[in-house]
């Protein structure tokens, strides 16, 4: 990301897919530690059947470049 002039303070939106809602609190703890305070993007989180067995989370983010 940094090679494109992007860092975690420039996130605009995030889409999160979880294989099971039971992972929501655990995911939020990791997310909150990863996103700098005051820079949380608009976010949507849904339950979905993910295509790769054993994969419990998928995240897609959109960010602004410098």
C-alpha positions as CSV (number, residue, x, y, z in Angstrom):
1,X,0.0,0.0,0.0
2,X,2.7,2.5,0.9
3,X,4.3,2.2,-2.5
4,X,1.1,3.5,-4.0
5,X,1.0,6.4,-1.6
6,X,-1.7,4.8,0.6
7,X,-1.7,4.0,4.3
8,X,-4.4,3.0,6.8
9,X,-5.3,6.6,7.5
10,X,-6.6,7.0,3.9
11,X,-9.2,4.1,3.9
12,X,-12.6,5.2,2.5
13,X,-14.6,2.0,2.8
14,X,-14.4,-1.6,3.8
15,X,-16.5,-4.6,3.0
16,X,-16.1,-7.6,5.3
17,X,-17.4,-11.1,4.9
18,X,-17.4,-13.5,7.8
19,X,-18.2,-17.2,7.5
20,X,-20.0,-17.1,10.9
21,X,-21.4,-14.3,13.1
22,X,-19.6,-15.9,16.1
23,X,-16.3,-14.3,14.7
24,X,-17.7,-10.7,14.7
25,X,-16.4,-9.6,18.2
26,X,-13.0,-11.2,17.5
27,X,-12.8,-9.5,14.1
28,X,-13.7,-6.2,15.6
29,X,-10.9,-6.4,18.2
30,X,-8.4,-7.0,15.4
31,X,-9.9,-4.4,13.1
32,X,-9.9,-1.7,15.9
33,X,-6.2,-2.4,16.6
34,X,-5.3,-2.2,12.9
35,X,-7.2,1.0,12.0
36,X,-5.6,4.1,13.4
37,X,-7.9,6.0,15.9
38,X,-10.0,8.5,14.1
39,X,-9.6,7.0,10.7
40,X,-12.1,4.2,10.6
41,X,-13.7,4.0,7.1
42,X,-17.4,3.4,6.3
43,X,-17.8,-0.4,6.8
44,X,-20.2,-3.2,6.0
45,X,-19.9,-6.6,7.5
46,X,-22.0,-9.6,6.5
47,X,-22.1,-13.4,6.9
48,X,-21.3,-15.3,3.7
49,X,-20.3,-18.8,2.6
50,X,-16.7,-18.2,1.6
51,X,-15.2,-20.1,-1.3
52,X,-12.0,-21.4,0.2
53,X,-12.5,-24.0,2.9
54,X,-11.1,-22.9,6.3
55,X,-11.3,-19.2,5.3
56,X,-13.4,-17.4,7.9
57,X,-12.9,-13.8,6.9
58,X,-12.4,-11.7,3.7
59,X,-11.9,-8.0,3.6
60,X,-11.9,-5.6,0.6
61,X,-10.9,-2.0,1.2
62,X,-11.0,1.2,-0.9
63,X,-8.5,3.9,-0.1
64,X,-7.4,7.3,-1.5
65,X,-3.9,7.5,-2.9
66,X,-1.7,10.5,-2.2
